[in-house]
Amino acid sequence: MKAKKFDSDFDDGKDISHALDVSNVRRPLQEQRRVILSNQLRITHPEVDESERLNACL
């Protein structure tokens, strides 16, 4: 199908699914990806944070 014919059929609201090759269609962002996080999570208690703050003032 020529592009002009495809465009005119699409603009006229006709069914163009027969002209599309959907055998290798992919959905972006639906594939599995591996993510490596390099930041370390620091979990402390409020008492530890307070003691560090007080020691920094010395």
Phi, psi and omega in degrees: 000133179286155182297320180296319178294317178300312179299315182292320177296319179295313180296329179277356178083015179283162178287120180247008183298332179293339182268356183259138175263104183255016183289334182241030183287138175238152176256114180300147178065012177254356180273154179286133179233149177262129180241129179250121179264129182259346179279140178263140179273127181252116180247122179226171176266154179302329179295321180293317179298319180294319180293323177294322180294318180292322179291332180289336181281343183286000000 
